[in-house]
């Protein structure tokens, strides 16, 4: 995990110029001709960039037509259109508001606008709205852009008489040079004009003024101030108190000319005082704000200034020149996605494997909801299921921004095995054993506690001997064992013995079956050739496999046993070494 100080240092030192790729113009295409003067300009995103400026000029990298901050959008619609029959050069500027690095200029190409051969479209009055009443006598007149218009003729009439007739160029507003008459019905014509002529048959708009009351003055932002960076994500906005204002309309957008509802945070919301808290702004984002004071006479006139501020860097990702890649301020989430718990060791305490400022553990319920289990370094788990792990770091100037990482993991339960029995079977003089076990785990088996362990519980081709089978849970819930003792007797007479000094089966002797009290006073042993070797009683120690103190070889031997009733039992057995 990258240390937070290293990441922050990388951010403050700035991005490497070579690491940033300029994008390309999407519309219009580079080199296009005959482009509509009402076109919008659209370009591709550049990785890691959250703030752009757009420069338009009639020369390469020039700004003759203006430079416009557009925030994090890659779209710009010139509010007054573009000049006709002009080659326009487009430069997108990659803006780094949080660093001391120079902005990066990306020349995207050029296009040539159309030559206007038709009349402009009609527009719409926006302030005052058509039909409005009680309008301030100090109001200005505003309207939307009319496609192909290069100027506008604005005519105001009172009772059919013209009181203002002005040509407006380079603006979409007209501020009457004199106060309008109060309590008066005013008609407005906004006639778009271009080199072909005046727009024909455009609608006439109207409004009615109210009483003559002094309007409030415009206001400017105090906190955050215009251009401020690294602003908290939940700041208190404060602006200058305006004399005579009874309220303020506040507009906050992500772009100077928002195109979608998602671009607007506040859309002219009214506030009675000159401050308001706002919460949950997006990190690393430039916001544009406009304050319009108002009172009973109307809105303050000429408050068209749009100010801006940029929020704190947030969680990333950001390009870090130290590592040459994008990094985030959140911690790693490196927990194993599969966790095993033992039913015989509950509750199971699971520790976080990552260094972070804080932690959350959740259980994911079948209905899609979550249950918070812990906000500590560890969590106690009592059953199998699906869970989530969320470590987080705190960032920002006030450490009020959580930068989380999130992962889900599965918990499986297991338990130590129960050995129900060991099945033993003789096959061709060899022994086969099988461990019969129960339990919810996956188990492996071995004849030695140290292993090797294997998945099969069957062990074949074993010497005739006593064995201990070890059963180990694969998830680490423990190892258990059971010993198999060979029952190698036939009517009490063993089928073999192994006089090797390792108990058991070191001597051959009659073993009375359970519930039998038969006694053999004389048991005589012979080799395969009939040679007499040993005689003893079933009440004695038996035969140790020697003759005159010398060990006899592995082979088959014969016995003749006579009980107390004179009954004779004959048979053979094996001596194994």
WOGI-V308270 format. One record per residue. N is the residue number from 1. RES is the residue in one letter. PHI is phi in degrees with one decimal (* if undefined). NEAR is the number of other ideal C-beta (glycine too) atoms within 8 Angstrom. Layout:
[[N RES PHI NEAR] [N RES PHI NEAR]]
This chain:
[[1 X * 6] [2 X -72.3 8] [3 X -68.9 6] [4 X -64.0 9] [5 X -62.9 6] [6 X -64.2 10] [7 X -65.4 15] [8 X -62.8 9] [9 X -62.3 9] [10 X -62.5 14] [11 X -66.8 11] [12 X -71.8 8] [13 X -74.9 8] [14 X 105.5 9] [15 X -90.7 11] [16 X -78.7 9] [17 X -57.3 7] [18 X -67.5 4] [19 X -83.5 8] [20 X -99.8 14] [21 X -100.9 5] [22 X -71.3 10] [23 X -90.7 11] [24 X -130.4 9] [25 X -76.8 12] [26 X -94.5 7] [27 X -140.9 8] [28 X -66.4 9] [29 X -70.2 8] [30 X -56.9 10] [31 X 88.8 7] [32 X -64.7 9] [33 X -126.6 6] [34 X 66.0 6] [35 X -75.3 12] [36 X -58.6 7] [37 X -71.4 13] [38 X -100.7 8] [39 X -72.3 10] [40 X -98.1 8] [41 X -109.5 14] [42 X -132.1 9] [43 X -141.5 11] [44 X -79.1 7] [45 X -73.4 6] [46 X -109.1 11] [47 X -56.6 8] [48 X 82.9 10] [49 X -97.8 10] [50 X -119.2 7] [51 X -147.1 13] [52 X -127.4 14] [53 X -125.8 12] [54 X -117.9 13] [55 X -115.7 15] [56 X -120.7 16] [57 X -150.5 13] [58 X -98.8 9] [59 X -133.0 7] [60 X -59.1 7] [61 X 66.2 9] [62 X -76.3 9] [63 X -125.6 8] [64 X -58.2 8] [65 X -99.0 10] [66 X 116.7 7] [67 X -126.2 9] [68 X -128.7 10] [69 X -72.5 12] [70 X -123.4 12] [71 X 69.6 15] [72 X -95.7 9] [73 X -85.8 11] [74 X -114.2 9] [75 X -142.6 10] [76 X -146.6 11] [77 X -111.2 8] [78 X -54.6 10] [79 X -64.3 6] [80 X -116.9 7] [81 X 73.7 10] [82 X -117.7 13] [83 X -69.4 10] [84 X -77.4 13] [85 X 49.6 8] [86 X -132.3 9] [87 X -84.0 7] [88 X -114.6 14] [89 X -95.3 14] [90 X -110.1 15] [91 X -125.9 13] [92 X -99.1 13] [93 X -108.8 13] [94 X -80.2 12] [95 X -97.7 11] [96 X -117.1 11] [97 X -68.9 8] [98 X -103.9 10] [99 X -132.5 10] [100 X -93.2 3] [101 X -70.4 8] [102 X -68.2 3] [103 X -64.1 9] [104 X -103.4 10] [105 X -92.2 8] [106 X -119.4 11] [107 X -70.3 9] [108 X -97.6 12] [109 X 123.9 10] [110 X -147.0 10] [111 X -149.7 14] [112 X -118.7 11] [113 X -77.6 14] [114 X -70.2 9] [115 X -89.6 5] [116 X -75.0 12] [117 X -125.7 4] [118 X -129.1 6] [119 X -66.9 10] [120 X -72.6 13] [121 X -74.5 9] [122 X -79.2 10] [123 X -113.1 13] [124 X -133.0 7] [125 X -70.5 13] [126 X -110.2 7] [127 X -136.5 10] [128 X -64.7 9] [129 X -72.1 8] [130 X -58.7 9] [131 X 88.3 6] [132 X -64.4 9] [133 X -122.6 7] [134 X 56.0 6] [135 X -81.1 13] [136 X -60.5 12] [137 X -69.7 12] [138 X -96.2 9] [139 X -60.4 14] [140 X -100.0 10] [141 X -113.2 15] [142 X -129.7 9] [143 X -153.2 12] [144 X -78.6 7] [145 X -65.4 10] [146 X -105.4 13] [147 X -55.9 10] [148 X 76.9 15] [149 X -79.9 15] [150 X -108.8 11] [151 X -158.3 10] [152 X -140.2 16] [153 X -99.2 13] [154 X -111.3 15] [155 X -121.6 10] [156 X -113.0 14] [157 X -126.3 12] [158 X -124.3 11] [159 X 55.1 5] [160 X 86.1 4] [161 X -95.4 6] [162 X -73.3 7] [163 X -107.3 8] [164 X -146.8 10] [165 X -146.6 7] [166 X -131.3 7] [167 X -97.0 8] [168 X -113.2 12] [169 X -124.0 7] [170 X 76.5 4] [171 X -154.8 7] [172 X -117.4 10] [173 X -148.0 11] [174 X -138.7 12] [175 X -105.0 8] [176 X -53.4 10] [177 X -68.2 4] [178 X -125.8 4] [179 X -67.0 7] [180 X -72.1 13] [181 X -65.5 9] [182 X -79.4 9] [183 X 50.8 7] [184 X -131.0 9] [185 X -82.5 8] [186 X -115.9 13] [187 X -102.1 10] [188 X -130.6 14] [189 X -115.2 11] [190 X -118.8 13] [191 X -107.0 11] [192 X -70.0 17] [193 X -132.3 13] [194 X -144.3 13] [195 X -67.0 5] [196 X -81.7 7] [197 X 153.1 7] [198 X -87.5 8] [199 X -62.7 14] [200 X -98.3 6] [201 X 58.2 4] [202 X -81.4 11] [203 X -66.9 4] [204 X -100.7 7] [205 X -105.6 10] [206 X -152.9 10] [207 X -158.7 15] [208 X -122.2 12] [209 X -77.1 14] [210 X -108.7 14] [211 X -70.5 6] [212 X -74.9 6] [213 X -132.4 9] [214 X -65.0 5] [215 X -80.3 13] [216 X -73.8 13] [217 X -83.6 10] [218 X -70.3 12] [219 X -131.0 14] [220 X -124.8 10] [221 X -68.0 14] [222 X -105.9 7] [223 X -148.0 9] [224 X -66.0 8] [225 X -76.7 8] [226 X -59.1 8] [227 X 88.9 7] [228 X -65.8 10] [229 X -118.7 8] [230 X 58.8 9] [231 X -79.6 12] [232 X -55.7 10] [233 X -76.6 15] [234 X -133.6 9] [235 X -85.5 11] [236 X -101.1 8] [237 X -84.3 13] [238 X -132.5 8] [239 X -133.7 12] [240 X -61.3 8] [241 X -71.3 7] [242 X -101.9 13] [243 X -56.1 6] [244 X 73.3 10] [245 X -79.5 14] [246 X -103.8 8] [247 X -174.0 10] [248 X -138.7 16] [249 X -100.6 11] [250 X -116.3 14] [251 X -119.8 12] [252 X -127.0 10] [253 X -135.0 12] [254 X -87.7 14] [255 X -136.9 13] [256 X -62.5 9] [257 X -127.4 7] [258 X -60.2 8] [259 X -106.9 8] [260 X -132.4 5] [261 X -58.4 4] [262 X -65.6 5] [263 X -79.3 10] [264 X -106.9 11] [265 X -93.6 8] [266 X -125.2 9] [267 X -111.8 5] [268 X 80.3 8] [269 X -65.0 8] [270 X -96.7 9] [271 X -131.1 10] [272 X -78.8 6] [273 X -121.2 6] [274 X -95.2 10] [275 X -160.1 9] [276 X -160.8 8] [277 X -76.9 8] [278 X -142.0 11] [279 X -121.6 6] [280 X 59.8 4] [281 X -70.2 13] [282 X -80.0 7] [283 X -71.7 11] [284 X 54.7 11] [285 X -132.9 13] [286 X -92.8 14] [287 X -113.8 14] [288 X -112.6 14] [289 X -131.1 13] [290 X -132.8 11] [291 X -111.5 13] [292 X -124.3 12] [293 X -69.1 16] [294 X -146.5 13] [295 X -145.1 12] [296 X -64.9 6] [297 X -85.3 12] [298 X 133.8 11] [299 X -80.5 12] [300 X -57.4 14] [301 X -88.9 10] [302 X 79.3 7] [303 X -85.7 12] [304 X -103.5 6] [305 X -67.2 7] [306 X -106.6 8] [307 X -99.9 11] [308 X -146.9 12] [309 X -150.0 15] [310 X -122.8 14] [311 X -78.5 14] [312 X -60.2 13] [313 X -61.5 11] [314 X 76.2 14] [315 X -93.4 9] [316 X 96.2 12] [317 X -77.6 7] [318 X -129.8 13] [319 X -81.4 14] [320 X -108.5 14] [321 X -65.5 11] [322 X -65.7 8] [323 X -99.2 8] [324 X 70.4 7] [325 X -153.9 6] [326 X -84.4 10] [327 X -132.5 13] [328 X -127.0 10] [329 X -88.5 12] [330 X -75.9 11] [331 X -75.8 13] [332 X -73.8 7] [333 X -123.9 11] [334 X -112.2 5] [335 X -64.9 11] [336 X -61.7 5] [337 X -68.9 7] [338 X -126.4 7] [339 X -122.9 12] [340 X -110.1 11] [341 X -123.1 13] [342 X -108.7 16] [343 X -61.2 10] [344 X -88.4 8] [345 X -135.0 7] [346 X -89.3 8] [347 X -75.3 6] [348 X -96.7 10] [349 X -93.9 8] [350 X -108.4 9] [351 X -97.6 6] [352 X -70.4 10] [353 X -88.2 5] [354 X -117.4 12] [355 X -83.6 4] [356 X -153.0 10] [357 X -79.1 6] [358 X -162.6 10] [359 X -142.9 13] [360 X -139.2 10] [361 X -124.3 14] [362 X -127.8 11] [363 X -104.2 11] [364 X -91.5 9] [365 X -85.7 8] [366 X -60.8 3] [367 X -83.7 4] [368 X 90.3 4] [369 X -88.8 5] [370 X -122.7 8] [371 X -122.5 7] [372 X -72.2 8] [373 X -99.9 10] [374 X -160.1 10] [375 X -121.5 7] [376 X -113.2 6] [377 X -63.1 5] [378 X -132.3 9] [379 X -140.7 9] [380 X -94.3 10] [381 X -112.4 13] [382 X -115.0 6] [383 X -157.4 6] [384 X -70.7 6] [385 X 153.3 8] [386 X -107.4 9] [387 X -132.5 15] [388 X -132.5 13] [389 X -125.2 14] [390 X -135.2 12] [391 X -81.9 15] [392 X -146.7 15] [393 X -111.7 13] [394 X -102.9 11] [395 X -134.2 13] [396 X 92.6 12] [397 X -58.6 6] [398 X -103.2 5] [399 X 51.7 7] [400 X -108.5 8] [401 X -112.6 12] [402 X -87.5 8] [403 X -115.8 15] [404 X -93.0 8] [405 X -120.2 12] [406 X -145.7 8] [407 X -150.6 9] [408 X -106.3 10] [409 X -146.1 13] [410 X -107.1 10] [411 X -112.2 13] [412 X -112.9 10] [413 X -102.1 11] [414 X -146.3 15] [415 X -160.2 12] [416 X -65.9 12] [417 X -73.5 13] [418 X -109.9 8] [419 X -86.1 13] [420 X -73.3 6] [421 X -169.2 5] [422 X -119.4 11] [423 X -87.1 7] [424 X -118.8 10] [425 X -146.4 7] [426 X -89.1 9] [427 X -132.9 8] [428 X 52.9 4] [429 X 75.9 6] [430 X -119.0 11] [431 X -113.1 13] [432 X -122.7 13] [433 X -120.8 14] [434 X -139.6 9] [435 X -87.2 11] [436 X -99.2 10] [437 X -124.5 11] [438 X -135.4 6] [439 X 145.8 11] [440 X -93.1 6] [441 X -90.5 12] [442 X -101.0 7] [443 X -122.4 12] [444 X -123.7 10] [445 X -133.1 14] [446 X -154.7 13] [447 X -96.6 7] [448 X -136.5 6] [449 X -60.0 7] [450 X -80.9 4] [451 X 95.0 6] [452 X -75.5 4] [453 X -96.6 8] [454 X -141.0 7] [455 X -77.2 4] [456 X -82.1 5] [457 X -87.3 10] [458 X -102.5 7] [459 X -123.4 10] [460 X -114.0 7] [461 X 56.2 4] [462 X -96.3 11] [463 X -63.0 6] [464 X -73.7 12] [465 X -163.3 9] [466 X -94.4 8] [467 X -132.8 11] [468 X -112.0 9] [469 X -102.8 17] [470 X -104.7 13] [471 X -121.0 15] [472 X -116.4 12] [473 X -78.0 17] [474 X -65.1 9] [475 X -89.5 10] [476 X 84.2 7] [477 X -83.7 13] [478 X 127.5 9] [479 X -125.9 9] [480 X -125.4 10] [481 X -150.1 10] [482 X -149.9 9] [483 X -107.2 8] [484 X -103.4 11] [485 X -100.8 6] [486 X -71.8 10] [487 X -98.4 5] [488 X -104.8 8] [489 X -97.9 10] [490 X -123.6 7] [491 X 54.7 6] [492 X 96.4 10] [493 X -101.4 13] [494 X -59.6 12] [495 X -79.9 8] [496 X -162.4 11] [497 X -152.3 13] [498 X -130.7 11] [499 X -78.3 14] [500 X -110.7 6] [501 X 86.1 4] [502 X -106.6 5] [503 X -60.1 4] [504 X -94.3 5] [505 X 66.2 12] [506 X -80.4 11] [507 X -130.2 11] [508 X -104.5 11] [509 X -156.6 11] [510 X -65.0 10] [511 X -119.8 8] [512 X -58.9 8] [513 X -60.9 8] [514 X -59.5 3] [515 X 85.3 3] [516 X -110.5 7] [517 X -114.8 4] [518 X -67.7 8] [519 X -122.9 9] [520 X -114.4 13] [521 X -66.0 9] [522 X -125.9 8] [523 X -126.5 13] [524 X -112.0 10] [525 X -111.3 12] [526 X -132.2 12] [527 X -82.7 10] [528 X -67.3 8] [529 X -97.9 4] [530 X 91.5 7] [531 X -73.3 6] [532 X -71.2 8] [533 X -120.2 10] [534 X -161.9 8] [535 X -132.2 7] [536 X -157.5 10] [537 X -102.0 9] [538 X -66.8 12] [539 X -91.3 5] [540 X -95.8 7] [541 X -86.0 6] [542 X 86.8 9] [543 X -107.6 10] [544 X -98.6 8] [545 X 83.8 10] [546 X -120.9 9] [547 X -137.6 7] [548 X 53.7 4] [549 X 82.6 4] [550 X -107.1 6] [551 X -63.9 7] [552 X -90.1 11] [553 X -72.6 6] [554 X -64.6 6] [555 X -176.3 9] [556 X -91.8 8] [557 X -131.8 14] [558 X -117.4 12] [559 X -132.3 14] [560 X -129.6 10] [561 X -121.4 14] [562 X -121.4 11] [563 X -85.6 11] [564 X -70.4 7] [565 X -94.3 4] [566 X 86.4 6] [567 X -75.5 6] [568 X -108.5 7] [569 X -121.8 12] [570 X -120.8 7] [571 X -178.2 8] [572 X -135.2 7] [573 X -150.5 13] [574 X -112.8 12] [575 X -101.9 15] [576 X -117.0 9] [577 X -127.1 8]]
